[in-house]
Amino acid sequence: MGWAIALHGGAGRIVKSSISQSAREAAETALQEFLDAGCAALSDGASALDVVELVVRKLENCPLFNAGVGSVLTQRGTVEMEASIMDGRTRKSGAVSGLSTVVNPISLARLVMEKTPHVYLGFHGAEAFAKAQGVETRDPGYFITPGNKERLAKALEAGLCLLDHSVSPNPSGPGGQQEVPQPDGQVERDDKYANGHAPNGHPIAAEAQFETVGCVALDINGHCAAATSTGGLVNKMVGRIGDSPLIGAGTYANEFCAVSATGKGEEIIRNLCTKEVATLMEYKYLTLKEAVDTVIWKKLGEGNGGLIAVSRNGEIAMSFNTLGMYRASASEAGHREIGIWQDECFDDGNAGSGSPNSSAFVVFDRDGVASSDGSDRKGSVSE
């Protein structure tokens, strides 16, 4: 069986012609680096729970992605981050919402799971808990990137609430739903971004548009875990909560599998997508791939999102019904892939009716770039 891991950087309306080669290479390099980190930790015997936290922290620390330092902005130009994590071995879980100063929301979610009698903390209560726990925080301006300020301006002008992947304001397509903008403030970016790089050295690529991030893992002891983190929707209403911090919607893990979702949060919530995968496996005896494809293609409406999952048997599934999903996976058995598009299902913005099983991906060797995103939380895998 052995270990297995999958991670995603978001699903959405990712049109090939809208992404330059340099932006694509930046995304693939980041995915490769974070996949390597997860593989190395699992190979060393780390728990699935530690590994999903480790990988999502790295995704949060990379401004290419809509989580942590790359989080998109609300109608008011502010950041409201959210995240959740779940241990499949115990079914314990933790979640947070409405964060504006916490550098790594996923680690705060784990602290909620381990240090409180609760599952979910939000807004002022979550911020107060972060302060009490001594987690790393920054001024809210630290999380504002030039690319996300530009995306908010475009969304405000169009009067739309959009997935970060949307390349044009089109309320009738896979872009998003109509909202009434109420801008009343501006947030200046931190001076550390003046050189075009984040504090951890990753370049800020304004062209690269990503959404929710997540990771699922199976460790060498046969235990599964899942974690998901996001900044939400561009131009979302202040106080809006998506699927990412909701156990059973954006994140779920049990003794059968671990699943993380990405896409239109409201639709993922309505369909309880991640829990549905586990239910189909437990009660309908479907394989992981069968369960994931059933949820994506029969439960979740076309153009609404994607799922990554691992099973206790070492299976990996990554399925989506959008134009693309930034994703990567590997296993101890030698499987390894990094992918973006699903050409047979969609073709550069035009929906098709091809097979959900086809995909286009780039395969890398194991020689990745060493990552350095800061100190690790006590008790977790070293970063």
C-alpha positions, 0 to 999 in steps of 0.5 A: 500500500504505502503512503500517498498524497495529493494537493490542489491550488484551486479549480475554476475557469482557467483558460489556456490562452489567458495564462502566459508560459512564465505564469504556468511555469511558476505554478508548476514549480510551486506545486512540484516544490510543495509535493516534494516536501510532502513526499519527503515527510511521508517517506520519513514516517510523518503522520498524515495530519502533520503532512497536510498541515505542512503542505497547506502552510506552504501553499498559504505562504506562497502569494501565487495561491488564494490562501494566506498571503495570497488571499483575495479581497472582500468588497471592502478591500479586506482579507477574511481567511478561513481553513479547516483540518481533519484527522481521519484516524480520530475524526477530530477536526478544527476550523477557523473563519474571518481571519485578517492577521493570522499568517497560517490559518491552517495551523490555527485550525489545528490548534482549535482541534487540539487545544479547545473543546470546539470544532469551529472558531470565527472572526474576533474569537478566532483572532483572540484565540490566535493571540492567546496561542502565540501564533504568528500574526501580521498587520492586515496589509501584509496579506494584500498583493497588487494582483488581488487589488487589481482583481477586486477593482475589476470585480467592483467595476463589473458588480460581480462576486467571482472565483479567483480563476475567472478571467472575465466578468460573466455572471451566466458562466462558470465565473460567479454570481451577481452581487451588489458591491459596497466598497468603503475602504482601501488597504495599502500593501506591505512594503515587503512586496515592493520588489515583486516578491513575497517575504519568503522569496516567491515571485508575485505573478499577477497573471496567475489566478488561483483559488482554494488550496488543499492537501490530502494524505495517507501515511505509512500507518494507513491513516488519512487526513485532509486540510483546506484553506482559502481567502474566499471569493473576489469581492465577496460580502464581508462575513461570507463563509465558504465551504473550506472551513466546513467539515463535510463540505470543503474538508473531510477525512475518516478511516476510508479516505480523505477529501479536499474540495475547491470551486464554488463554495455555495454549491459545494456546501449544498452538496456536502461534497467531501462527506458524500465521497466518504459515504459512497465508499462506506455504504455503496462500496464504491472505489475512491475514483468511482465515488469522486467522479460520482460527486463531481459529475452527478452531484456537483453542477458542471463548472462548479469545482473539483476534488482531490482524495486519497483512500486507505488503500493508497488510491489517489483521485483528482477530478473536476468539472471546470476548465482546469484545476491546479493539482499534484499527486504522488505515491510510494508506489511511484505515481507522480503527476502535476496537472492543470487542464482537462482538455477532452472535457473542456476546450479553452472556455467552451464546455464539452461533453468528453470523458471526465477521465482524460487530463493533460498533465506535466510529469516531473522527477523528484528533483525539486526546489528546497523550500524555506517558509519559516519556522514550524509549529511545535510538534509538527513536521519541520518546514 
